[in-house]
Amino acid sequence: MPIHIVRIIAAATAAIWICLAVFRGFFWRLRERLHAAPDATGGGVAVTVVISARDEAELIGTAVRSLRSQRFPGALRVIVADDESSDSTAEQALAAGADQVIRVAARPPGWKGKLWAVSRGIAAETGAADYFLLTDADIEYVSGDVLAALIARMETGPGFDLVSVMVRLSCQSLPEKLLIPAFVFFFFMLYPPGWVSNGRGAAAAAGGCMLIRRTTLEKIGGIEAIRDALIDDCALAQRVKAAGGRVWLGLSDEETEVRSTRTYGHAAEIRTMISRAAFSQLRHSVFLLAGTVAGMLLTYVAPVALLFSRDVFSVACGAGAWLLCSAMFLPMVRYYRAPLWTAVSLPAVALFYLAATLESAVNYWSGRGGAWKGRVQDEIT
């Protein structure tokens, strides 16, 4: 390759990482955190929790019990929407303390993912809930102060209409330590939490833990307004913002820890998780897919490849970009308590995510898009 082309690539790679470090809302600093609320926060407030669950007998009990242990002075009701489970999900949920289990019928045409189940759970609430907490069967509210903290964040300053926490994913196995921190890093790169909260960037949410005002949900037309969205959490956030609402997205602290109890013992399981919705994120566009491939190669692979160049300028740019990349990734590695050396592995991890994205496109084109627990959710229309 001509030296001037190599130098252009080197300069572009370095510029990309400088821009990401300085002009992308400092997403990598992880400054948006859910902090503990003052005592008695939430008094007089009614919260209804809706958990959608499909074949989650092993996990649902932990989720429900953790919600029941919340130190929350308001009224709390837990509804589990059993999404055609073939195991004892319903029985386990009731045994753990759920107030009600709704047996959800087959979803009508036009509904995707868990949204039909969520909508049925919300419809089962006959009281006057002030907030709905939309959460998953694999989410454990480790701290007893999470719900109060969510409400306090909702009422901070001018107030928010949707508060969402990116739960701490499992990071115990070697594949998890190598691949899971990058999942959140990439998500925050796409949706810088600081920009989400100040309304500067695109709205986004993390579906494992979302607290939304009942009045806001009614204003946007309920869950039905996003019934065909595969990436339902971000779709909900974008609807809220479009209706004039404010959205907050962040991480939990140790004092407000929320974590996923779903584990990934093999890299293939993580690849499946990524490929389920990656091509949908690209709006099924071949052009966006091609741009993603080119962009990820230039951003993550080029810095390493440039180290083998004979041009001093190119080597310096590559080394500087990789160093900056690793330094930006390090806070996320520390947050997940992964080995510090994994901070330098982001170029290789990015290739894994790129392969999963390509697999997602292939699955979509072959009629297997968004496959999850026996369902194909991302179908060609």
Residue, then its C-alpha position, 0 to 999 in steps of 0.5 A: m500500500p502506498i505510504h501516503i495512503v497508510r499515513i492517511i489511515a493512521a491520521a484518521t485512526a488517531a483523529i477518531w480516538i481523539c474525537l471519541a475521548v474529547f467530543r463524545g460526552f466523556f462517555w468513558r468516564l462513567r460519571e452517570r451513577l444512581h446514588a442512594a436516596p435520602d431516607a423515606t424517599g418514595g413515601g406516599v408513592a405507588v409503584t407497580v413492577v412488571i416482569s415479563a418472563r418466559d421459561e425463567a423458573e430458575l431465575i424469577g424467584t431471585a428477582v421477585r424476592s429482591l424486589r420484595s426486600q426493597r426498603f421503600p415506604g410507598a406502595l409496591r405491587v409486583i406483577v409477573a407476566d408469564d409469557e407462555s412458559s413451559d416450565s414452573t415460572a408462574e409457580q416460582a414467581l408466586a412462591a417468591g412473593a409476586d402479587q399477581v401472575i398473568r398468563v399471557a396468551a399468544r401475541p397478536p400479529g405485529w407485536k415483537g419480543k416481550l412487549w405483548a407480555v409487558s403490555r398485559g402486565i401493565a393492563a393488569e394493574t387496576g389501581a392508580a400506580d404513579y410509576f411502572l418499573l419495567t424489569d426482567a426475570d434475570i434482574e436482582y436488586v441487590s441493594g434494598d435502596v434501589l427503588a427509592a434511589l430510582i424515584a429520587r433520580m426521577e425527581t431530581g431537578p426539573g425531573f425525569d420521565l424515564v429513568s433507566v439503569m444499565v445493570r451490572l452484567s455477569c462477569q465471572s467466566l473468562p469469556e465474560k471478563l473478555l467480552i462483557p465490559a465491551f458490551v456496555f462500553f460500546f452501548f455508552m459510546l453509541y448513547p453517551p449517558g451525559w447526552v441522554s440526560n441533558g437531551r443533547g443526544a439520542a434518547a436511550a434506555a437499558g431494558g433490564c431496569m426502567l422506571i417510567r411515570r404512568t402519565t408519561l406512558e399514557k401520553i405516548g400511547g402505552i407499550e402499544a406505541i412500540r409494539d413492533a420494536l425489537i430493541d424496545d428499551c431504546a424505542l421507549a426512550q425515544r418515544v418519551k423524548a419525542a413527547g417532550g419527556r426527559v430521560w436519564l441513563g446510567l450505572s448503579d453504584e455499590e450502594t444501589e447495585v442492580r445486577s443480572t443473574r444470567t450467566y454466559g459460560h461460553a463465548a458463543e452465548i455472548r455472540t448469540m446475545i449480540s447477534r439477536a438485535a445487532f442488524s436491527q440496530l442498523r435498521h437492516s440496511v446493507f449500507l449501514l452494515a458496510g459502514t459499520v464494518a469499515g468504521m470498526l476496522l478503521t477504529y479498532v483494527a487499524p491501530v494494531a495493524l499500523l504497528f507493523s508499518r515501516d513509517v514512523f508517523s504511522v506507527a506513532c499514530g497507531a500506538g497512540a490510538w491503541l494507548l488512548c483506546s485502552a485508557m478509555f476502556l480501563p474505567m469500564v474494565r475496573y467497574y466490572r472488576a475484570p483483569l486490568w490487562t483486558a483493557v488492551s484487548l479491545p481491538a480483538v474484542a471489537l472483531f468478535y462483536l463485528a463477527a456477531t453483527l455480520e452473523s445477525a445480518v445473515n440470520y435476518w436474511s435467512g429468516r432466523g433473525g432475533a431468535w430467542k427461546g423458540r421465537v423468531q422476532d426479527e422477520i423480513t417484512 
